[in-house]
Amino acid sequence: MATFAELINGNKPVLVDFSAEWCGPCKMMKPILDQVKADLGDSTTIIKVDVDKNKSAANAYKIQGVPTLIVFKNGKPMWRQSGVVQADQLKSVIKKYL
C-alpha cells in the first residue's frame, strides 16, 4: 500500500478529505465524494484521512477543523477548503489540475 507522501506526489490530482468519525458534516461528504469519484473515475485519487488516527498528517497541513479538503498535485497543495463542498464545485476544482 502506498504511503500518504507517495500518493500525493503523483502527477494526477489527489483529493484528501481530512475528517473524523464524530463529525456530522464529514458524514455528509461521503456521498458527495462517491459522486465525484464516479464522475471523474481514475483521473483522480480520493483519500480519506481520519485526523484522530493520523495526527501527524493533520498537524503537517495545520488542519484546524473537519472536514478540510485539500487537492494535491505533485506533492503540493493546490486548493484547500474547510466545510462541506458540493460535488459540482469539487469537480470543477479538480478538473483544473487534470
C-alpha positions in Angstrom: 0.0 0.0 0.0 1.3 3.4 -0.9 2.2 5.9 1.8 0.4 9.3 2.1 3.5 11.0 0.7 3.7 8.6 -2.3 0.0 9.2 -3.1 0.1 13.0 -3.1 3.4 13.1 -5.0 1.9 11.7 -8.2 1.1 13.9 -11.2 -2.6 13.2 -11.1 -4.7 15.3 -8.7 -5.4 13.8 -5.2 -8.3 15.0 -3.2 -7.6 14.4 0.5 -10.6 14.6 2.9 -9.4 15.2 6.4 -12.2 14.1 8.6 -13.2 12.5 11.9 -15.7 9.7 12.9 -17.6 12.0 15.3 -18.0 14.8 12.7 -21.5 15.2 11.3 -20.5 17.4 8.2 -17.8 14.8 7.5 -20.5 12.1 7.1 -22.3 14.4 4.6 -19.2 14.4 2.5 -19.2 10.7 1.8 -22.0 10.6 -0.9 -20.5 13.8 -2.4 -17.1 12.2 -2.7 -18.6 9.0 -4.1 -20.3 11.0 -6.8 -17.1 12.9 -7.6 -15.2 9.6 -7.9 -18.0 8.1 -10.1 -17.9 11.1 -12.4 -14.1 11.6 -12.6 -13.1 7.9 -12.4 -9.4 7.1 -12.4 -8.3 10.6 -13.4 -8.3 11.5 -9.7 -7.5 9.8 -6.5 -9.7 10.5 -3.4 -8.4 9.5 0.0 -9.9 10.0 3.4 -7.7 10.8 6.4 -9.0 10.4 9.9 -7.4 13.3 11.9 -7.7 11.4 15.2 -5.8 8.3 13.8 -3.3 10.3 11.7 -2.3 13.3 13.8 1.0 13.7 12.0 -0.7 14.3 8.7 -3.3 16.6 10.3 -0.5 18.6 12.0 1.6 18.8 8.9 -1.2 20.6 7.0 -2.4 22.5 10.0 -5.9 21.1 10.0 -8.0 23.1 12.4 -11.5 21.9 11.6 -13.0 19.0 9.8 -13.9 18.3 7.1 -11.0 20.0 5.4 -10.5 19.1 1.8 -7.1 19.6 0.0 -6.3 18.9 -3.6 -2.6 17.9 -4.1 -0.7 17.7 -7.3 3.0 16.7 -7.5 3.1 16.9 -3.7 1.9 20.5 -3.5 -1.4 21.6 -2.0 -3.2 23.4 -4.9 -6.6 24.1 -3.3 -8.0 23.9 0.2 -11.4 24.5 1.8 -13.0 23.6 5.1 -16.6 22.5 5.4 -19.0 20.6 3.2 -18.2 21.3 -0.5 -20.8 20.3 -3.2 -19.9 17.8 -5.9 -20.1 20.3 -8.8 -17.7 22.7 -7.1 -15.2 19.9 -6.3 -15.3 18.5 -9.8 -14.6 22.0 -11.3 -11.7 22.5 -8.9 -10.2 19.1 -9.7 -10.6 19.4 -13.4 -8.3 22.5 -13.3 -5.5 20.2 -12.3 -6.1 17.2 -14.7 
